Amino acid sequence: MTKRFENQYFIFGALLLGVGDILALLLFTFFGTMEHQMDSGFAEIWMITLPFIVGWILAGLLTGAYRSKAYSTMPQAVCYTLKNAVIAVPAALLLRWLAADKPPGWTFGLVAFVFVLLFMTLWRWAYTWLIRNI
């Protein structure tokens, strides 16, 4: 492969991973609003998810979660996802607090961490499997 092709492949992979991250976070919010029987349309779901998207992407830039190493193996995918979640979820909760002018409860924070980690691990595990097997 030429260096230019490798760079284009990396950029495409990182963009695809980022789009998948956003979709996984939107699903996390969608299922959460359904579980709490909230009548939410796409605009409300987007606004609820936005702090998590911002937190996740910024944390990913810090942790290297969009580098090819982050999805080179299944254990690497899980490790980078966990590292990212440890930074991203508290950042998202802080952003929600600032936006709503009301701190989130610790139970919400714990549940959000567990389920964001679950949704993102499943997505990134699937992405890693697809990249390695296609």
Backbone as CSV, one residue per row, in Angstrom:
resi,resn,N_x,N_y,N_z,CA_x,CA_y,CA_z,C_x,C_y,C_z
1,MET,0.833,-1.182,0.000,0.000,0.000,0.000,0.877,1.244,0.000
2,THR,0.434,2.234,-0.704,1.170,3.492,-0.693,0.814,4.256,0.577
3,LYS,1.687,5.178,0.959,1.456,5.985,2.161,0.162,6.791,2.034
4,ARG,-0.097,7.316,0.842,-1.309,8.112,0.624,-2.556,7.247,0.814
5,PHE,-2.533,6.022,0.275,-3.677,5.122,0.427,-3.873,4.753,1.890
6,GLU,-2.771,4.499,2.612,-2.856,4.172,4.032,-3.479,5.322,4.814
7,ASN,-3.101,6.553,4.505,-3.669,7.717,5.190,-5.157,7.859,4.898
8,GLN,-5.551,7.657,3.642,-6.963,7.746,3.290,-7.754,6.633,3.970
9,TYR,-7.182,5.437,4.053,-7.830,4.313,4.716,-8.013,4.618,6.203
10,PHE,-6.975,5.189,6.837,-7.059,5.553,8.253,-8.137,6.603,8.476
11,ILE,-8.171,7.638,7.643,-9.161,8.711,7.796,-10.564,8.154,7.619
12,PHE,-10.771,7.316,6.611,-12.088,6.717,6.389,-12.493,5.864,7.591
13,GLY,-11.547,5.065,8.102,-11.836,4.212,9.252,-12.191,5.016,10.487
14,ALA,-11.463,6.096,10.731,-11.732,6.942,11.897,-13.092,7.640,11.758
15,LEU,-13.419,8.096,10.550,-14.721,8.736,10.333,-15.857,7.736,10.521
16,LEU,-15.698,6.549,9.978,-16.717,5.512,10.138,-16.887,5.148,11.606
17,LEU,-15.781,5.025,12.313,-15.838,4.729,13.742,-16.546,5.855,14.497
18,GLY,-16.252,7.101,14.156,-16.894,8.247,14.794,-18.392,8.302,14.543
19,VAL,-18.800,8.029,13.304,-20.237,8.004,12.983,-20.922,6.892,13.769
20,GLY,-20.282,5.740,13.830,-20.829,4.633,14.618,-20.915,4.974,16.094
21,ASP,-19.918,5.690,16.608,-19.954,6.129,18.002,-21.178,6.999,18.262
22,ILE,-21.418,7.938,17.365,-22.573,8.831,17.513,-23.873,8.037,17.473
23,LEU,-23.976,7.098,16.534,-25.195,6.285,16.445,-25.388,5.419,17.691
24,ALA,-24.298,4.862,18.221,-24.396,4.049,19.441,-24.850,4.902,20.622
25,LEU,-24.340,6.125,20.719,-24.764,7.017,21.805,-26.220,7.448,21.638
26,LEU,-26.644,7.659,20.395,-28.064,7.973,20.152,-28.949,6.796,20.548
27,LEU,-28.510,5.575,20.268,-29.272,4.395,20.685,-29.333,4.293,22.207
28,PHE,-28.211,4.569,22.864,-28.173,4.583,24.331,-29.248,5.531,24.861
29,THR,-29.322,6.721,24.315,-30.306,7.705,24.767,-31.722,7.271,24.413
30,PHE,-31.903,6.755,23.207,-33.230,6.303,22.778,-33.774,5.240,23.721
31,PHE,-32.960,4.228,24.019,-33.418,3.167,24.917,-33.627,3.689,26.336
32,GLY,-32.798,4.639,26.756,-32.977,5.243,28.078,-34.284,6.008,28.185
33,THR,-34.615,6.768,27.152,-35.876,7.517,27.188,-37.074,6.570,27.118
34,MET,-36.932,5.480,26.373,-38.009,4.483,26.336,-38.182,3.829,27.705
35,GLU,-37.076,3.475,28.345,-37.118,2.829,29.661,-37.796,3.737,30.688
36,HIS,-37.554,5.035,30.591,-38.144,5.985,31.532,-39.471,6.545,31.035
37,GLN,-39.986,5.966,29.964,-41.268,6.342,29.381,-41.365,7.847,29.124
38,MET,-40.280,8.383,28.573,-40.251,9.798,28.202,-40.718,9.915,26.754
39,ASP,-41.590,10.862,26.516,-42.080,11.103,25.162,-41.082,12.026,24.468
40,SER,-40.125,11.413,23.776,-39.050,12.198,23.169,-38.981,11.967,21.670
41,GLY,-38.940,13.058,20.933,-38.715,12.985,19.500,-37.221,13.040,19.229
42,PHE,-36.867,13.067,17.952,-35.454,13.052,17.593,-34.719,14.277,18.136
43,ALA,-35.357,15.436,18.110,-34.695,16.661,18.590,-34.351,16.552,20.076
44,GLU,-35.278,16.023,20.876,-35.010,15.872,22.305,-33.915,14.836,22.551
45,ILE,-33.977,13.725,21.810,-32.954,12.684,21.961,-31.588,13.239,21.572
46,TRP,-31.553,14.020,20.507,-30.287,14.627,20.077,-29.737,15.548,21.169
47,MET,-30.588,16.375,21.769,-30.132,17.307,22.801,-29.669,16.578,24.065
48,ILE,-30.321,15.484,24.411,-29.899,14.688,25.565,-28.555,14.024,25.278
49,THR,-28.362,13.589,24.039,-27.153,12.858,23.654,-25.961,13.773,23.411
50,LEU,-26.198,15.007,23.036,-25.120,15.909,22.630,-23.955,16.001,23.633
51,PRO,-24.199,16.145,24.932,-23.057,16.183,25.851,-22.236,14.888,25.829
52,PHE,-22.899,13.764,25.632,-22.194,12.489,25.566,-21.375,12.385,24.282
53,ILE,-21.915,12.895,23.189,-21.173,12.902,21.924,-19.925,13.767,22.053
54,VAL,-20.098,14.980,22.571,-18.962,15.888,22.735,-17.923,15.268,23.669
55,GLY,-18.372,14.754,24.811,-17.457,14.128,25.759,-16.732,12.937,25.167
56,TRP,-17.467,12.105,24.419,-16.874,10.905,23.843,-15.820,11.248,22.792
57,ILE,-16.144,12.160,21.904,-15.206,12.499,20.826,-13.973,13.211,21.384
58,LEU,-14.169,14.149,22.302,-13.017,14.833,22.894,-12.127,13.860,23.672
59,ALA,-12.749,12.973,24.429,-11.973,11.968,25.162,-11.246,11.053,24.182
60,GLY,-11.898,10.726,23.078,-11.270,9.872,22.066,-10.038,10.499,21.451
61,LEU,-10.077,11.801,21.294,-8.905,12.495,20.772,-7.766,12.467,21.792
62,LEU,-8.104,12.516,23.068,-7.084,12.458,24.122,-6.522,11.046,24.320
63,THR,-7.387,10.049,24.258,-6.960,8.678,24.559,-6.432,7.927,23.342
64,GLY,-6.630,8.467,22.158,-6.205,7.767,20.946,-7.215,6.745,20.471
65,ALA,-8.458,6.896,20.896,-9.499,5.923,20.560,-9.868,5.908,19.080
66,TYR,-9.375,6.871,18.305,-9.648,6.873,16.868,-8.433,6.467,16.047
67,ARG,-7.363,6.080,16.708,-6.188,5.572,15.997,-6.425,4.108,15.646
68,SER,-5.779,3.645,14.607,-5.986,2.255,14.171,-5.589,1.257,15.250
69,LYS,-4.666,1.611,16.118,-4.269,0.728,17.218,-5.452,0.433,18.148
70,ALA,-6.378,1.365,18.254,-7.512,1.217,19.164,-8.483,0.136,18.731
71,TYR,-8.408,-0.283,17.493,-9.286,-1.356,17.028,-8.504,-2.420,16.270
72,SER,-7.232,-2.565,16.623,-6.391,-3.562,15.948,-6.693,-4.978,16.421
73,THR,-7.118,-5.131,17.665,-7.509,-6.439,18.207,-8.732,-6.239,19.097
74,MET,-9.410,-7.326,19.405,-10.577,-7.223,20.288,-10.192,-6.698,21.675
75,PRO,-9.126,-7.229,22.304,-8.743,-6.684,23.615,-8.378,-5.196,23.552
76,GLN,-7.719,-4.767,22.481,-7.387,-3.350,22.330,-8.662,-2.514,22.235
77,ALA,-9.648,-2.993,21.489,-10.911,-2.260,21.339,-11.581,-2.079,22.694
78,VAL,-11.603,-3.137,23.492,-12.229,-3.057,24.819,-11.430,-2.121,25.727
79,CYS,-10.126,-2.229,25.704,-9.262,-1.402,26.550,-9.417,0.080,26.215
80,TYR,-9.368,0.418,24.940,-9.514,1.825,24.546,-10.922,2.341,24.833
81,THR,-11.918,1.487,24.693,-13.291,1.901,24.995,-13.431,2.203,26.479
82,LEU,-12.860,1.360,27.318,-12.912,1.591,28.758,-12.177,2.878,29.134
83,LYS,-10.969,3.058,28.599,-10.219,4.288,28.882,-11.017,5.517,28.452
84,ASN,-11.641,5.419,27.301,-12.409,6.554,26.795,-13.617,6.832,27.675
85,ALA,-14.312,5.789,28.095,-15.510,5.965,28.922,-15.183,6.605,30.263
86,VAL,-14.029,6.257,30.834,-13.629,6.819,32.130,-13.494,8.339,32.049
87,ILE,-13.096,8.852,30.910,-12.975,10.299,30.719,-14.270,10.894,30.171
88,ALA,-14.873,10.225,29.202,-16.008,10.790,28.466,-17.270,10.938,29.298
89,VAL,-17.594,9.932,30.084,-18.864,9.997,30.821,-18.841,11.098,31.885
90,PRO,-17.802,11.205,32.719,-17.790,12.355,33.647,-17.808,13.708,32.920
91,ALA,-17.105,13.795,31.794,-17.132,15.040,31.018,-18.544,15.329,30.519
92,ALA,-19.233,14.304,30.032,-20.609,14.475,29.553,-21.536,14.891,30.690
93,LEU,-21.351,14.290,31.850,-22.185,14.655,33.000,-21.942,16.106,33.417
94,LEU,-20.686,16.532,33.361,-20.364,17.928,33.657,-21.021,18.861,32.636
95,LEU,-20.958,18.493,31.362,-21.599,19.312,30.320,-23.109,19.377,30.522
96,ARG,-23.723,18.247,30.892,-25.172,18.234,31.170,-25.499,19.138,32.348
97,TRP,-24.652,19.080,33.365,-24.850,19.911,34.552,-24.801,21.387,34.174
98,LEU,-23.792,21.754,33.392,-23.656,23.153,32.975,-24.831,23.600,32.107
99,ALA,-25.303,22.714,31.233,-26.407,23.057,30.327,-27.743,23.141,31.070
100,ALA,-27.961,22.238,32.013,-29.247,22.175,32.707,-29.244,22.966,34.004
101,ASP,-28.057,23.405,34.450,-27.905,24.120,35.713,-28.440,23.290,36.885
102,LYS,-28.276,21.970,36.754,-28.720,21.048,37.800,-27.792,19.832,37.758
103,PRO,-27.136,19.511,38.875,-26.209,18.376,38.838,-26.949,17.054,38.664
104,PRO,-26.367,16.145,37.891,-26.988,14.821,37.774,-26.761,14.039,39.060
105,GLY,-27.693,13.191,39.386,-27.542,12.355,40.574,-26.455,11.304,40.369
106,TRP,-25.897,10.808,41.464,-24.821,9.826,41.349,-25.332,8.525,40.747
107,THR,-26.616,8.188,40.991,-27.146,6.953,40.397,-27.237,7.089,38.876
108,PHE,-27.662,8.276,38.411,-27.688,8.497,36.967,-26.284,8.386,36.381
109,GLY,-25.312,8.981,37.072,-23.927,8.908,36.605,-23.424,7.473,36.512
110,LEU,-23.718,6.685,37.515,-23.278,5.288,37.518,-23.969,4.489,36.421
111,VAL,-25.273,4.660,36.303,-26.027,3.940,35.264,-25.583,4.396,33.876
112,ALA,-25.387,5.694,33.704,-24.921,6.213,32.416,-23.563,5.620,32.071
113,PHE,-22.659,5.571,33.046,-21.332,4.996,32.782,-21.441,3.547,32.329
114,VAL,-22.204,2.753,33.059,-22.326,1.322,32.735,-22.931,1.129,31.347
115,PHE,-24.002,1.848,31.053,-24.670,1.620,29.777,-23.944,2.260,28.598
116,VAL,-23.296,3.398,28.802,-22.467,3.950,27.724,-21.339,2.973,27.430
117,LEU,-20.704,2.472,28.472,-19.628,1.497,28.284,-20.139,0.250,27.555
118,LEU,-21.306,-0.229,27.908,-21.885,-1.404,27.248,-22.160,-1.130,25.772
119,PHE,-22.872,-0.055,25.475,-23.216,0.255,24.079,-21.960,0.483,23.237
120,MET,-21.014,1.228,23.798,-19.811,1.548,23.037,-18.908,0.327,22.874
121,THR,-18.831,-0.514,23.877,-18.026,-1.728,23.761,-18.611,-2.650,22.702
122,LEU,-19.918,-2.820,22.710,-20.546,-3.677,21.691,-20.302,-3.125,20.295
123,TRP,-20.466,-1.814,20.102,-20.248,-1.209,18.791,-18.793,-1.361,18.366
124,ARG,-17.870,-0.995,19.252,-16.453,-1.012,18.872,-15.933,-2.444,18.710
125,TRP,-16.498,-3.361,19.441,-16.136,-4.767,19.267,-16.599,-5.243,17.889
126,ALA,-17.847,-4.892,17.522,-18.372,-5.251,16.196,-17.554,-4.592,15.090
127,TYR,-17.215,-3.324,15.268,-16.406,-2.614,14.275,-15.049,-3.292,14.093
128,THR,-14.419,-3.626,15.202,-13.117,-4.300,15.149,-13.224,-5.636,14.433
129,TRP,-14.261,-6.379,14.738,-14.458,-7.674,14.073,-14.632,-7.482,12.577
130,LEU,-15.467,-6.504,12.185,-15.703,-6.240,10.771,-14.416,-5.828,10.051
131,ILE,-13.671,-4.917,10.642,-12.421,-4.434,10.022,-11.421,-5.569,9.858
132,ARG,-11.349,-6.433,10.828,-10.380,-7.539,10.791,-10.809,-8.683,9.863
133,ASN,-12.107,-8.780,9.575,-12.609,-9.923,8.804,-13.132,-9.589,7.418
134,ILE,-13.057,-8.364,7.023,-13.537,-7.996,5.679,-12.337,-7.854,4.754
